[in-house]
Each structure stands twice: as structure tokens, then as C-alpha cells.
Amino acid sequence: MANTAEQLFCVTELLEQILLDLEPVDILLSQRVAKSWRATVQGSARLKQALFFEPVSGPKLVQKPAPLGYFVKRWCSIDTDVPVGAPLLNPLLDKILRKTTPPESAGPFRRYEGLHVSLRQQYHYPGASWKRMLYTQPPIVEVHLEVREHEQSSPYYAPAVSGAVRRASGLTVEDLVKQCWEIVHRNCTWKVIFVSGLGVIIHPDPVETLP
């Protein structure tokens, strides 16, 4: 006979509420506990939103020029010019990409240099769930990538801008990873890629190829 704790965790609504209090990585790992836990996570819209698999309610976002000038941008709904707060960056990005220690006197950027080894082996696996994760919540529909030879380039240096990465339903982690690696391997040299809007810098090793 199931004990009291087991009976409680079989109540889907209660288990969902408990899991919502966990960090996203712990919600992911909780699916290994039991089939019922996995079913709860995969059947809950709120848990899938917490894991960035489904968008939260509300409009998708995009950066638009502010009235002060073209180079000053702000986050807005894709349907209006009304400014909103910056979206939340997917916290699981630190588990997907290798985070690097910023140099001294560096700005408040999050720096990444490549996929974690275990995920590189799964890159072409159709069921690799991390590739479907949204890059932010609420979802953003595009980001601009500014490519430089090195991070401390002169402010007067004209970067090679690769254009925008877009997805109408909301950018995924795979969208960003794929575009950054294509830029580096196309040039076969070190590049520093500034991702607009959220303080993210990616500098993939040109020797590291995706399987």
C-alpha cells in the first residue's frame, strides 16, 4: 500500500505546485523520479512555461528604436511601440552553453564559448529537448548579432553585422546557437558575437564544430 507521501505526490495539482517552486533544472531532473512525475511535467502548461518550452501569455517582444535616436532601443510588443520591461533570459542557458569567466574590468555581460560536451553529442538527435527551449520569456521574435574580431574593439570600429535571427513564434536556443556557429565556421577564425538586448556575448572556438 502506498504511504501518505506517495499518495500526496499522486495528486497532480499538488505535485505541479511543488515543482513550480523549484529551479528549472530541478524541474527537468524531477522527470526521472517516476513516470507520474514525468507525465505531470509534460502535461502542465505552467511547468512547460517555467522550462521555456511554451510561451507565457502576452505579446511577443522585439527591440525598436526609441524616440531619442535610432541607436537607442527598447523592448516593445511586436504590435505596438509601447515600451515594456526586458524579457527574462532562459536560466538554463548556463547548462546548455559553457560559461566563461569575464576578464577584469569587463562590462556586465554573460559570456559563453561553446556547447557543453554532452549536448554536442546530442545536437543532431531529433528528441534533443534543449533545442526547442525559448531563448527568453516572453518570447522575442528577433535578435541582431554584432560580430567583432575581439571584444575590446575601438568604439569607432565598424563591426560586421550578420543581420537578424528571426522566428515569428519566438526565438529558440537552437536558432541562436546555429547562427553563431555558422558565422564562426564561415570565417574559420575567432569571432566575438554580441547578441543584442540582453547582455550576452558568445565567442565559439572555430576548431569546435557541431557534430
N, C-alpha and C positions, 0 to 999 in steps of 0.2 A: 504494500500500500504506500502511495506517495506521502511523504511527510508534509508538514504545513508549508515550509518554504517552497517545495516543488509545486504545491497546489497554487500558491500565490503567483509564482512565475508563469504559471499556465494561463493566468488572466492576461489576455493580450493588451488591454488598455493600461493595466498597471505596469507590465513589463515595458511597454512603449515609453511611459512617463519616466521610468527609472533610467532607461537607456538615453533619453534625451538630456539627462543631467551629466552624461559622460562626454569626454573629449571625442572628436570624430574618429581618431584612430582606434579608440577603445570600442566605439560602436561597431566599426568594421570587424575587429577581432572577436567581438561578442558572438558573431555568427558561427564561430567554431564550437561554442558551448553545447548547443543542441539544435536539432532540426527545427524545433518550435521557435527558438530564438532567431534563427535564420529567416524563417517564414515571417516572423514579426517585423524584422528589419525590412525585408523585401516587399512587404505588404503595407508598410506605413508611409504615407506621403510626407509626414513631418520628419521621420527619420531619414528618408531619402533626400529631403531638402537639407538636413543637417550634414549629410555626407556629400552635398553638392552634386547629387545625381539628378535632382529635379529642381527647377527654379522656384524661388519663393514667389508669393503673389505680388503683383505690382508690375509696373512697366520695366522694360529692359532699358539699359543706360548706354550713353555714348558721350564722348567728350566733344564739346562745342566751344567755339571762340567766345570769350567774354566781351562785353561792350568796351572794355579798356583797350583791346587790341587783339589782333589775330593770334599772337604768340602766347597770350594768357588764356588758358582754357579751364573749363569747369565741367563737372558731370551734370548731365541733364537727361530727362526722359527722351527716348527716341522720337516721341510725338510732340514735344514742346521744348521751349527754351528756358523753362523754369529750372533753376539750379537745385540740385539735391545733394545729399551727402555722398561721400566717396563710397563705392561698394566695398564689401568685405573680401579680402583676398583669401583664396582657399587655404586653410591652415595645413592641409595635407600636402601642400607643395613642398614642404620641408622633408616629407617622407618619400616624395617622388624624385626630386632633384637633389643632388649633393650640394649642400650649403657650404659656402666658404667663409673664412674669417675676413672681414673687411680690413683694408690697410689702414694705418693710422691717419687721422685727420680726414677720413672718408666721410662722405655725406650719409644721411640716413637711408641707405639702400639695402635691400636684401639681395645677396649675391649668390648665384648658382653657377655650377660649372659642368654639370652633366647628369644623366640619369643614374640612379642607384643601380649597381651591377645586377641585382636580382630582377629589376624591372627591364633592363636592357634585354635580358634573355626572353622576356615575355612580350617584347614590343610588337611582334607580328602575330601574337596569339589573339584570335578573334574575341576571346572572352576576357581580355585584359580590362578590368573594370575601371582602372585609374584613367584610361584614355577618354572615357565618357564623362568624367567629372567636369563640372563647370569651373572655369578659371576664377569666377567671382560670384558672389550673391549680393544683390540681384545680378543677373547675368548682364554682361556688356556685349555689344554686338561687334565691336571692333577695337583694335589697339594699333598704334603706329610703332614701328620698330626703327630706332635710330642707330645706325651701325657706325662704329668708330674703330680706328686702328688700336687705340688704347684709351683707358679711362680718363687720363689726365690731359686729353687733347685740349689745345687752346680753345677758348670760347669763340674765337673767330674762325676756328676750323670748320669747314663745311662738311658735315657728315654725309655719308651715302645713305639715303633713306630708302629702305626696301619697299616702302609703301605700307599698306594696312593689311592686317589679318582680319578677316570678317567671317561671321556666321550669324545669319538672321535669327536663329533660335537661341543664340548665346554661345560665346567662345568656350571651347573646352581646353583642357590641359594639353591634349594631343595637338590641337591646332597650333598652339604656341610652340611646343617642342619641335614639331615637324618643320615649321617655318624657320626657326632659329638654326637648326642643324643643316637645313638646305642652304642657308646663307653662308655658313662657315665652310661647308664642303664644296660649294661652288667656287669659293676663293682659295681654299686649301691653305688658309693662314689663320692665325689667331685674330679674332674679332671680339669687340665688346659691344653687346647689344643692349641698348636701353629700351625698356618696354614702357611706353607712355602711361602716365597717370597714376601708377601705384608704387613707384619707387623700387622696381625690380630690374636687376642687371643680370644678364646671362652671358657667360663667356665660355662657350663649349670648346673643348680641346679638338683641334682639327684632325688629330690622329684617331679620336674616338668616333667610330662610326656606329650607326644604329644597325643591328643585325639585319 
